[in-house]
Amino acid sequence: MQQIEKIARIRLIRSNKIGPVTFSTLLQRFGTAVDVIAAMPEIMKRSGINTKIVSAAEVEDEIAKTERLGGQIFAKGEDGYPEIFMNYLDTPGCITTFGHPHLLEKDSIAIVGSRNASANARTFTEMLAQQLTSHGYVITSGLARGIDAAAHKGALAGGTIAVVAGGVNKIYPKENTRLYEHIKEQGLIISEMPLDTMPTTRMFPIRNRLISALSQAVVVAEANAGSGSLITAKDAADRGVGVMAFPGSPLDPRASGCNKLIKDGAHLVQNAEDIVSIVSSFNFRATTNRNLQNNQQKQYVNLEDQLDTAYQIVYENLSFTPTEVDELIRQCHLSPSVVQSILLKMELDGEIARVFGNRVHRLYNSVGISKK
């Protein structure tokens, strides 16, 4: 990838109102980020969207600062960007890394669980992670306290990847500072957020999707019914990634999430051999979400002729529950190119969100008035 295209891709994903799915959709439509940026004034003029594109100078400064700190930034599609991420529309437009990026080329198993894990669960998780690395797997987790930290500790010598919610240079929680430094030296730390970004509550579920997207299987070691680990497990199941859980006592609330996962169809496992056997028997990597619908590859169309009626038709057929785009097109009785263009406009305008599986849903703060 030429440097001008790399910078353009980072500019695009760092710009407001352009998330990972919009980023991928725009690239599919225009071919290159350079062409997307060139087309943005016309897109904004037609749609009324005011999107501020980050400057090339800002991106160059970010790249330079990252390299001074010993890190790297990989744009989507560039050598070094995780190949498995290319299977999905919702993976980052770029990632920032500290450590050893070659670990992204290895098969990964994610181990996640409760922050307030029991001592027995932490000890067992550390041993489990060590055993799995001896079978050639990298262990991926989120650098949280509890199960995550134990998984990273057990896998340090064999290979571990920490996916963090904020910038790669922001350590959270602080109690994991020493572990962070060890992973930076021996493993890999990655983030889709810019440097210096402090993690906020909303960033952790966003982070969780990357843990599942990187992995061939997600193993939940101990988690209560409200644990964020269940979000990771659900995302993994949606992607076709294997979900496994260790059972626990029904009297221990810290095991309630794992027991529910097993009840809902997750594989019950008891040791590393169970996990390796299941992963070896099936290909849990999601087949691909790379092949977008043909209508997404069409050129951005001028909506003026149909905007007055088409916008409201699309909006009224959307709900707060995710709907497949193909089904929406059928319900609206509009051309695929018009529906896709209206959805792109709505997304950039903050009225809808896209989720895995080529689905869209309305946001609660949207108003649904006709756009003229």
Residue pairs with C-beta under 8 A, 6 or more apart in sequence:
1 75
1 77
1 78
1 79
4 34
5 32
5 33
5 34
5 75
6 75
6 78
7 56
7 59
7 60
7 63
8 32
8 33
8 34
8 36
8 37
8 56
9 23
9 27
9 33
9 75
9 76
9 77
9 78
9 93
9 94
10 54
10 59
10 62
10 63
10 73
10 75
10 93
10 94
11 33
11 37
11 53
11 54
11 55
11 56
11 58
11 59
12 18
12 23
12 26
12 33
12 36
12 37
12 53
12 93
13 20
13 23
13 76
13 92
13 93
13 94
14 54
14 58
14 59
14 62
14 94
14 194
15 51
15 52
15 53
15 54
16 51
16 52
17 49
17 51
17 347
17 348
17 349
17 350
18 26
18 51
18 93
18 348
19 347
19 353
19 354
20 89
20 90
20 91
20 92
20 93
20 192
21 89
21 90
21 347
21 354
22 344
22 347
22 348
22 354
23 76
23 93
24 76
24 89
24 90
24 93
24 292
25 89
25 292
25 296
25 340
25 344
26 33
26 36
26 344
27 33
27 36
27 76
28 292
28 296
28 297
29 36
29 296
29 297
29 298
29 299
29 300
30 36
30 39
30 300
37 53
39 300
40 51
40 53
43 49
43 300
44 50
44 51
46 302
46 303
46 304
47 303
47 345
47 348
47 349
47 371
48 349
48 371
49 345
49 348
49 349
51 348
62 73
62 194
62 195
63 73
65 195
66 72
66 73
66 96
66 195
69 98
69 169
69 195
70 98
71 96
71 97
71 98
71 168
71 169
72 80
72 96
72 97
72 101
73 94
73 95
73 96
73 97
74 80
74 81
74 94
74 95
74 97
74 101
75 81
75 93
75 94
76 85
76 86
76 91
76 92
76 93
76 94
77 86
80 101
80 104
81 94
81 95
82 91
82 95
82 104
82 214
83 104
83 105
84 213
84 214
84 285
85 91
85 92
85 95
85 213
85 214
86 290
87 213
87 285
87 286
87 287
87 288
87 289
87 290
88 213
88 239
88 286
88 289
88 290
88 356
89 289
89 292
89 354
89 356
89 358
90 209
90 354
90 355
90 356
91 209
91 210
91 213
92 192
92 210
93 192
94 192
95 190
95 191
95 192
96 167
96 168
96 190
96 191
96 192
96 193
96 194
96 195
97 168
97 188
97 189
97 190
98 168
98 169
98 184
98 188
98 189
98 190
99 183
99 184
99 185
99 186
99 187
99 188
99 189
100 186
100 187
100 188
101 188
103 138
103 159
103 160
103 161
103 187
103 188
104 161
104 188
104 190
104 214
106 136
106 137
106 138
106 159
107 136
107 137
107 138
107 216
108 137
108 138
108 139
108 140
108 161
108 214
108 215
108 216
109 132
109 137
109 138
109 139
109 140
109 215
109 216
109 217
109 218
109 219
109 275
109 279
110 139
110 140
110 141
110 211
110 212
110 214
110 215
110 217
110 218
110 219
110 232
110 236
111 125
111 128
111 129
111 132
111 139
111 140
111 141
111 147
111 148
111 151
111 219
111 221
112 141
112 142
112 147
112 148
112 151
112 208
112 211
112 218
112 219
112 220
112 221
112 223
112 229
112 232
112 233
113 121
113 125
113 146
113 147
113 148
113 220
113 221
113 222
113 223
113 227
113 229
114 121
114 146
114 147
114 222
114 223
114 224
114 227
114 229
114 254
114 257
115 144
115 145
115 146
115 147
115 148
116 146
116 254
117 125
117 146
117 147
117 150
117 221
117 222
117 254
118 222
118 252
118 254
121 147
121 150
121 221
121 222
121 254
122 146
122 147
122 149
122 150
123 150
124 221
124 246
125 147
125 150
125 151
125 154
125 221
125 222
126 150
126 151
126 153
126 154
127 154
128 151
128 154
128 219
128 221
128 271
128 272
128 275
129 139
129 150
129 151
129 152
129 153
129 154
129 155
129 160
130 154
130 155
130 157
130 158
131 271
131 272
132 139
132 155
132 158
132 272
132 275
132 276
133 139
133 154
133 155
133 157
133 158
133 159
133 160
134 158
135 272
135 276
137 159
137 216
137 276
137 279
138 155
138 158
138 159
138 160
138 161
139 151
139 152
139 154
139 155
139 158
139 159
139 160
139 161
140 160
140 161
140 162
140 163
140 211
140 214
140 215
141 147
141 148
141 151
141 152
141 160
141 161
141 162
141 163
141 211
142 148
142 162
142 163
142 164
142 165
142 204
142 207
142 208
142 211
143 149
143 152
143 162
143 163
143 164
143 172
143 176
143 179
143 180
143 183
143 189
144 173
144 176
145 173
145 175
145 176
147 221
147 222
147 223
147 229
149 176
149 179
150 221
151 160
151 221
152 160
152 162
152 179
152 183
152 187
153 179
155 187
156 182
156 183
156 186
156 187
157 186
159 187
160 183
160 186
160 187
160 188
161 187
161 188
161 189
161 190
161 214
162 180
162 183
162 187
162 188
162 189
162 190
163 190
163 191
163 207
163 210
163 211
163 214
164 170
164 172
164 189
164 190
164 191
164 199
164 207
165 172
165 191
165 193
165 199
165 200
165 203
165 204
165 206
165 207
166 172
166 191
166 193
166 197
166 198
166 199
166 200
166 203
167 191
167 193
167 194
167 195
167 196
167 197
167 198
168 189
168 190
168 191
168 195
169 195
169 196
170 196
170 197
170 198
170 199
171 177
171 180
172 198
172 199
180 189
183 189
190 210
191 197
191 207
192 206
192 210
193 199
193 203
197 203
204 228
205 228
205 231
208 228
208 231
208 232
208 235
209 232
209 235
209 356
211 218
211 232
212 218
212 232
212 233
212 235
212 236
212 239
212 241
213 235
213 239
213 241
213 286
215 236
215 241
216 241
216 242
216 279
216 284
216 285
217 236
217 241
217 242
217 243
217 244
217 275
217 278
217 279
217 284
218 232
218 233
218 236
218 241
218 242
218 243
218 244
219 244
219 245
219 246
219 269
219 275
220 229
220 230
220 232
220 233
220 243
220 244
220 245
220 246
220 257
220 258
220 261
220 266
221 246
221 258
222 246
222 248
222 254
222 255
222 258
223 229
223 230
223 245
223 254
223 255
223 256
223 257
223 258
224 253
224 254
224 255
224 256
224 257
225 253
225 256
225 257
225 260
226 257
227 257
229 257
230 257
230 260
230 261
233 243
233 245
233 261
233 266
235 356
236 242
236 243
237 243
238 356
238 357
239 286
239 356
240 284
240 285
240 286
240 287
241 284
241 285
241 286
242 267
242 278
242 279
242 282
242 284
243 261
243 265
243 266
243 267
244 266
244 267
244 268
244 269
244 274
244 275
244 278
245 258
245 259
245 261
245 262
245 266
245 267
245 268
245 269
246 258
246 268
246 269
246 270
247 255
247 258
247 259
247 262
247 268
247 270
248 254
248 255
248 256
248 258
248 259
249 255
250 256
250 259
262 268
267 274
267 278
269 275
269 278
289 356
289 357
289 358
292 358
293 325
293 326
293 336
293 340
293 358
294 336
295 329
295 335
295 336
295 337
295 339
295 340
296 340
298 336
298 337
298 340
300 341
300 344
301 337
301 338
301 341
303 310
303 311
303 338
303 341
303 342
303 345
306 334
306 338
307 342
307 371
307 372
308 370
308 372
310 332
310 334
310 338
310 339
310 342
311 342
311 370
311 371
312 368
312 370
313 332
313 333
313 334
314 328
314 332
314 334
314 339
314 342
314 343
314 346
315 346
315 351
315 362
315 368
316 368
317 323
317 328
317 331
317 332
318 328
318 352
318 360
318 361
318 362
319 361
319 362
320 361
320 362
320 364
321 361
322 355
322 357
322 359
322 360
322 361
323 359
323 360
323 361
324 357
324 358
324 359
325 339
325 340
325 343
325 358
325 359
325 360
326 358
328 339
328 343
328 360
329 336
329 339
332 339
343 352
343 354
343 360
345 371
346 352
346 366
347 353
347 354
347 360
349 371
350 363
350 365
350 366
351 362
351 363
351 366
351 367
351 368
352 360
352 361
352 362
352 363
352 366
353 360
353 361
353 363
354 360
355 361
362 368
